[in-house]
Amino acid sequence: MPANKRVAADHLWSDAPLGALLLAVYDLPSPSQDATIDLVAFGGQASIELPDRGALSITGGTGAGIYGLWDDPADDATNRAWVRQIEHALAPFRSGRYVGEADLTLRPERRAECFAPDTLRRLDEARARYDPQGRFFAYP
């Protein structure tokens, strides 16, 4: 990532063919020369193997990182809108989200898209047990 840039980002997992993802965003140019859509194929249409009971419990054969990068604060709305436009174009192919880069501030239900239901339940139980006062930040 270039230093000293303003950034808006999002991420999703997909098991769709890479070509389908490319075609979905092909004609959606970014407003910034530094913005990228990073499609990383981890084995085609096969999700990567995850350990049982790990917090990382949702994946896909391809990860799509969407990164709007720009300089001028006056361009904030335009670049954030582009990131949302790309995410919307890829949404039909989404199998989940990567919690480390997904924009969980947009809607509360996005958090649940990052974890298998049992994993999310266990994470919420651990938080209730070890942080009952809610001192550590949590997404809705």
N, C-alpha and C positions, 0 to 999 in steps of 0.2 A: 504494500500500500504506500502510495506517495505520502510524504510528511506534510503537515500543515494544511490538510484539505478538510473541507466540510464533508460529512459522510452520512448517507442514509443506506441502510442495508436490509436485506431479507434473505431467507433461505428456504428451500423446500427439497424434499426427497421425491424421487419418481422411479417407477419401474417401466415407464414408457420407453420406446425406442428413442435413441438420441436424436435421430432425424426428426421425429415428431416435435421434440422440444425446440430444435433449431427452427423449424418451420413456424412454430407458434410465435417466435420473437423476431423473426427475420426482418420484418418491415417496421420495426419499432425503434428507430434510432434514438440514441440518448442525447440529451441536451448538452452533455459535457464530453470532451475528448478523453477524459480520464475514467469515465464510467465503464463498468464491465459486467458481463453476464458470464460467470464461470461455470461451465458444465463439466463436471468431473465424473467420468464413468468408472465405477468400481467393479465392473464385471458385467456390463451390458444390462440385461433385464433381470438379473438375479441379485437380490438384496444381499448385503454383506452379512456374514454370520456374527451374531452377538452372543455374549455370555448370558446365561440364565441369571435373572434377578439383578442385572446391572441397570443403572439409571438410564444409560443410553439404550433405549428399547424400541426406537422407531428408526428405520433406515430405508434406503432404496438402492437400486442398482446404479442410480445417478444422483448426484447432488447438484443443485442449481443455486449458486451464490449470486445474488444480485447486489451490485455495489454502485451507488451513485456517489461520485466524488466531484467536488467543485470548489471554487474559491470565494465567490462573492455571496455574502449573506442575502443579497437581493434575489438570488437564484434558488433559495431554499425551497420554496413551494413548487417550482417547476421540476427540480430534481427529485424531490420526494414523490411527486405525482408520477414521474417516470418509473421509479422503483415499484410503486403500487400497480402501475400499468403492466409492467413485466410480470409481476407476481400474479396478477389477474389473468394474463394470457397463458401462463403456465399452470394455473389452478386446476384445469380439468385433468391434468396428468399427475397431480400431487398425491403422494402416498403418506406424507407426513412432513414434519419440519425438524430441522436441527436447532435445538434450543439455544446453542451458543451464538447463532447468527440470525435467528428468526426475530422479526419485529413483533414482540409480544405486547407492545403498548397499544396496538391498533384495536384489538378486540380481546376480551377475556378468554374466549373459547380457543384462541390460538395456542395457549399453554397446553391444553389437552391434546393438541395435534402433535406435540413433541414427545409424548410418552404413551406407552401401552397403558390401558386402564388400570391394571393391577400395579404397575410401576408408579403411576401417578398417585394412587391411593397410598402406597407405602411411603412415598416422598412426603405427602401431606401428613401422614401419621408421624413420621420422624420429625417434621417441623413442629407439629403440635407438642410433641414430647420434649424436644431439645430447645425450642425457641417459643415457649408459650406466650411470651409478651410481644412477640413479633418484632424484635429488635433488628433482625436482619431483613433486608429488602426482599420482597416477594412480589412476583407478578400476580395480577388478580386471578 
